Amino acid sequence: MRISNISDIYGYKIIFNHVPKAGGQTLISFFEDLFGRDQCFRHRARNMSTNEHSKGIEELSVEELRLYRFFAGHFDYGYHCMIKGSVLYIGVVRDPMERLISDYYFNFWYGRPDLKALARRCSLEEYAREKIFNPKSKMGRSGQVEHLSGQRDLGKAIEILESDYLIACTNEQLDRCQELLAMVYGRSDLRPIRKNVNSRKGVANLSSSLKKSLQERFCDDYKLVEYIGRRFDEEFSTSLT
């Protein structure tokens, strides 16, 4: 991560490949306050009332791409290839078990029709098992590694974090992350905010056999969350001295 050695932060566009249910809406709102909404692009954002999606980055013209300084959406690492100029990523990760539980409750109330139907016909335990056996679901495996690197290689993900990310933090570190970004951008007027906070704790409602299975499947994500948390603490301490 490079937040402590960037000399001209204003020369970079920012990509936020938003890991679902990791608290990313908080950083989106922060950058909308920082840059202004007219300079922030939401990739395929879903209207929860109509279930319609806005257009994607790949649909923007060259002229439109120049207009934006911040791009966010539920996509994997790699979209910098479409965006001209100097680009850096930011990332937020979360305890994978908590993320899966948050996903269940979100879909139960607000999910797109097929996911809402799934959550409402399942208990939390059943929902988690559905995710495990669905090969397309990143919620049932170490999907955060894929989001941040575009592949399932933890070692490569760490290399990419060090070279291509301005900053990455855990969900618990979001307040300090905003403080650090405000300092780097010279915006001491911006205060940490929190959006879409979900405090439900359902791990105790999962069977011991399922928790063990999930811990095994989430092995790389747990290592990634631990690495990012420790690395952010080092970066935060260095940048404030």
Backbone torsions as a table, in degrees:
resi	resn	phi	psi	omega
1	MET	NA	147.3	-163.5
2	ARG	-123.1	17.1	-172.9
3	ILE	-65.5	-26.1	-177.4
4	SER	-85.2	-9.2	-178.8
5	ASN	-128.7	29.2	174.8
6	ILE	-97.9	116.7	-176.4
7	SER	-85.8	-29.9	-177.9
8	ASP	-130.9	76.2	-176.1
9	ILE	-61.7	-28.3	-177.9
10	TYR	-71.4	-11.9	178.1
11	GLY	-84.2	-1.3	-176.2
12	TYR	-111.8	139.5	165.8
13	LYS	-85.1	151.6	-176.7
14	ILE	-114.2	132.4	174.1
15	ILE	-113.3	126.8	176.1
16	PHE	-113.3	98.7	175.5
17	ASN	-82.9	89.1	-167.9
18	HIS	-67.5	112.0	174.1
19	VAL	-71.7	122.4	-178.3
20	PRO	-57.9	139.1	176.0
21	LYS	60.0	35.4	176.3
22	ALA	-115.5	8.0	178.7
23	GLY	91.7	16.7	-173.8
24	GLY	-68.2	-22.4	179.8
25	GLN	-60.2	-28.1	177.0
26	THR	-60.7	-46.8	-179.3
27	LEU	-71.6	-32.3	175.9
28	ILE	-61.1	-46.5	178.6
29	SER	-63.6	-37.0	178.2
30	PHE	-61.4	-47.1	-178.0
31	PHE	-71.9	-28.1	173.9
32	GLU	-65.5	-36.7	175.3
33	ASP	-71.3	-36.2	-177.3
34	LEU	-71.1	-49.6	-174.6
35	PHE	-98.4	-22.5	-170.5
36	GLY	96.1	140.4	-175.6
37	ARG	-61.3	-27.9	-177.7
38	ASP	-69.8	-14.7	178.2
39	GLN	-106.9	10.8	-179.1
40	CYS	-118.7	129.4	-177.6
41	PHE	-112.9	128.7	177.2
42	ARG	-101.2	114.0	-177.3
43	HIS	-76.9	120.1	176.9
44	ARG	46.5	45.6	177.8
45	ALA	-67.5	134.1	-177.3
46	ARG	-92.6	131.0	170.3
47	ASN	-82.5	112.4	-173.3
48	MET	-68.9	-17.9	178.6
49	SER	-80.2	-39.8	-175.6
50	THR	-106.2	-12.2	-175.0
51	ASN	62.8	21.2	176.8
52	GLU	-94.1	153.8	-177.4
53	HIS	-115.8	145.2	173.6
54	SER	-73.7	174.1	-177.2
55	LYS	-76.1	164.4	-177.5
56	GLY	-97.6	169.7	179.9
57	ILE	-57.9	-38.9	-177.2
58	GLU	-65.9	-13.8	179.3
59	GLU	-92.6	-4.6	-178.8
60	LEU	-80.0	142.5	175.3
61	SER	-76.2	167.4	176.9
62	VAL	-58.5	-40.6	179.3
63	GLU	-64.0	-41.1	179.7
64	GLU	-67.2	-40.2	180.0
65	LEU	-59.5	-34.4	-179.9
66	ARG	-67.9	-24.6	-175.6
67	LEU	-71.0	-27.2	-169.9
68	TYR	-101.6	144.9	176.1
69	ARG	-107.9	-15.6	-175.2
70	PHE	-138.1	131.3	-179.7
71	PHE	-126.7	130.5	-178.7
72	ALA	-138.2	145.7	176.3
73	GLY	173.6	168.3	178.4
74	HIS	-82.6	77.3	178.1
75	PHE	-138.9	161.3	179.3
76	ASP	-81.6	164.6	173.0
77	TYR	-51.9	138.9	177.3
78	GLY	137.0	-13.8	-175.9
79	TYR	-72.9	-8.5	176.8
80	HIS	-62.8	-22.5	179.7
81	CYS	-65.2	-23.3	-178.8
82	MET	-91.9	-15.5	-172.4
83	ILE	-106.2	123.6	-177.3
84	LYS	-76.9	151.4	176.7
85	GLY	95.8	-173.2	179.7
86	SER	-78.1	130.5	-173.4
87	VAL	-132.7	140.1	171.0
88	LEU	-131.7	150.9	178.2
89	TYR	-99.3	158.6	165.0
90	ILE	-129.3	155.1	-177.6
91	GLY	-146.3	149.8	174.0
92	VAL	-132.0	131.3	178.6
93	VAL	-122.5	167.9	-175.6
94	ARG	-147.6	154.0	172.4
95	ASP	-47.1	121.7	-171.7
96	PRO	-62.8	-31.4	178.2
97	MET	-68.5	-43.9	178.1
98	GLU	-63.4	-35.9	-179.8
99	ARG	-65.5	-42.1	178.0
100	LEU	-62.8	-42.4	179.6
101	ILE	-66.2	-41.8	176.6
102	SER	-61.1	-38.5	178.4
103	ASP	-61.6	-41.5	178.8
104	TYR	-60.6	-50.6	-177.1
105	TYR	-69.1	-36.2	177.1
106	PHE	-62.2	-47.5	-178.8
107	ASN	-68.0	-30.5	177.8
108	PHE	-59.4	-37.8	-176.3
109	TRP	-102.4	-36.0	-168.9
110	TYR	-128.3	-0.4	-173.0
111	GLY	-65.5	163.2	174.2
112	ARG	-61.6	158.5	-169.3
113	PRO	-48.9	-44.9	-177.5
114	ASP	-68.5	-37.5	180.0
115	LEU	-75.8	-33.9	175.5
116	LYS	-64.6	-41.8	178.6
117	ALA	-62.3	-40.9	178.7
118	LEU	-62.7	-49.7	-177.7
119	ALA	-62.9	-35.8	-175.8
120	ARG	-79.0	-18.5	176.9
121	ARG	-96.3	-2.6	-176.4
122	CYS	-118.9	150.1	164.0
123	SER	-77.5	170.9	177.4
124	LEU	-58.0	-42.7	179.7
125	GLU	-61.0	-46.5	-179.5
126	GLU	-64.8	-39.1	179.6
127	TYR	-62.7	-44.8	179.6
128	ALA	-61.7	-39.7	178.9
129	ARG	-68.2	-35.0	175.4
130	GLU	-60.0	-41.0	-179.7
131	LYS	-66.7	-39.1	179.8
132	ILE	-61.4	-41.2	-174.1
133	PHE	-90.4	0.8	176.7
134	ASN	-96.4	107.8	-175.9
135	PRO	-63.7	-18.7	-179.5
136	LYS	-85.8	-12.9	-174.5
137	SER	-88.2	123.1	175.3
138	LYS	-81.0	-9.9	178.6
139	MET	-73.1	-19.1	-177.9
140	GLY	-99.8	10.1	177.5
141	ARG	-149.7	-171.6	-178.9
142	SER	-77.9	66.2	-174.8
143	GLY	-72.9	-18.4	180.0
144	GLN	-70.7	-32.2	173.9
145	VAL	-59.9	-42.4	179.5
146	GLU	-66.0	-42.9	-179.8
147	HIS	-59.2	-44.5	-173.1
148	LEU	-82.7	-14.9	-177.1
149	SER	-129.7	-13.1	-178.0
150	GLY	79.4	8.3	179.8
151	GLN	-154.9	174.7	-175.3
152	ARG	-100.8	30.2	-176.0
153	ASP	-108.7	109.2	-177.5
154	LEU	-62.0	-42.6	179.5
155	GLY	-60.1	-42.7	178.3
156	LYS	-66.9	-37.1	178.4
157	ALA	-60.1	-41.7	179.6
158	ILE	-66.5	-39.3	176.4
159	GLU	-60.0	-45.0	-178.9
160	ILE	-66.7	-38.9	177.2
161	LEU	-58.2	-41.0	-177.0
162	GLU	-74.2	-28.0	-174.9
163	SER	-98.7	-35.2	-168.7
164	ASP	-115.3	-2.2	-177.7
165	TYR	-106.8	130.4	172.0
166	LEU	-64.8	-46.7	-178.8
167	ILE	-161.3	150.4	171.2
168	ALA	-142.4	146.2	-178.4
169	CYS	-147.1	171.6	172.8
170	THR	-90.2	166.0	178.0
171	ASN	-55.7	-38.2	-178.8
172	GLU	-69.8	-19.2	-176.5
173	GLN	-98.6	10.0	-173.8
174	LEU	-61.1	-37.9	179.8
175	ASP	-62.8	-47.8	179.8
176	ARG	-66.6	-33.3	177.2
177	CYS	-61.9	-43.2	178.5
178	GLN	-65.4	-38.3	177.3
179	GLU	-61.6	-42.4	-179.3
180	LEU	-67.5	-43.5	178.3
181	LEU	-63.9	-40.7	178.4
182	ALA	-61.3	-39.2	178.7
183	MET	-66.7	-45.3	-177.7
184	VAL	-63.3	-38.2	-179.5
185	TYR	-87.1	1.6	178.8
186	GLY	67.9	36.9	-178.3
187	ARG	-122.9	70.2	-179.0
188	SER	-65.8	-12.4	179.3
189	ASP	-76.0	-18.2	-178.5
190	LEU	-81.4	128.6	-179.9
191	ARG	-110.1	149.5	179.1
192	PRO	-57.1	138.0	177.0
193	ILE	-127.5	163.1	176.7
194	ARG	-132.2	131.3	179.0
195	LYS	-122.7	146.0	175.1
196	ASN	51.7	46.4	178.9
197	VAL	-72.2	128.5	179.8
198	ASN	-122.6	110.3	-174.4
199	SER	-100.3	7.5	-178.8
200	ARG	-64.0	134.1	177.1
201	LYS	-119.1	113.2	-176.2
202	GLY	-121.8	8.6	-176.7
203	VAL	-59.0	-37.2	-178.2
204	ALA	-64.8	-18.9	-178.9
205	ASN	-85.9	-3.5	178.8
206	LEU	-92.7	144.8	179.1
207	SER	-67.7	155.2	-179.3
208	SER	-63.4	-34.4	179.9
209	SER	-67.7	-39.4	179.2
210	LEU	-69.9	-42.4	178.8
211	LYS	-59.7	-40.5	177.8
212	LYS	-63.7	-43.5	179.4
213	SER	-62.8	-43.5	179.8
214	LEU	-65.2	-41.4	178.9
215	GLN	-59.9	-37.1	178.0
216	GLU	-68.7	-43.5	-178.3
217	ARG	-70.8	-27.7	-179.2
218	PHE	-93.3	12.3	-172.6
219	CYS	-52.2	-50.8	-178.6
220	ASP	-67.8	-35.8	177.3
221	ASP	-64.8	-40.6	177.3
222	TYR	-60.9	-41.7	178.5
223	LYS	-65.2	-38.8	178.7
224	LEU	-65.0	-45.2	179.9
225	VAL	-62.0	-42.1	179.2
226	GLU	-64.0	-43.1	-179.4
227	TYR	-63.9	-47.6	-178.0
228	ILE	-64.5	-41.3	178.8
229	GLY	-60.7	-45.5	179.7
230	ARG	-67.6	-42.2	-178.7
231	ARG	-65.9	-38.3	178.2
232	PHE	-65.0	-42.3	179.0
233	ASP	-58.6	-40.4	177.6
234	GLU	-64.9	-44.2	-178.5
235	GLU	-65.1	-42.1	-178.9
236	PHE	-62.1	-45.2	-179.3
237	SER	-64.5	-42.7	-178.9
238	THR	-64.8	-42.4	-175.2
239	SER	-71.3	-22.5	-177.9
240	LEU	-95.2	1.1	179.1
241	THR	-104.8	NA	NA
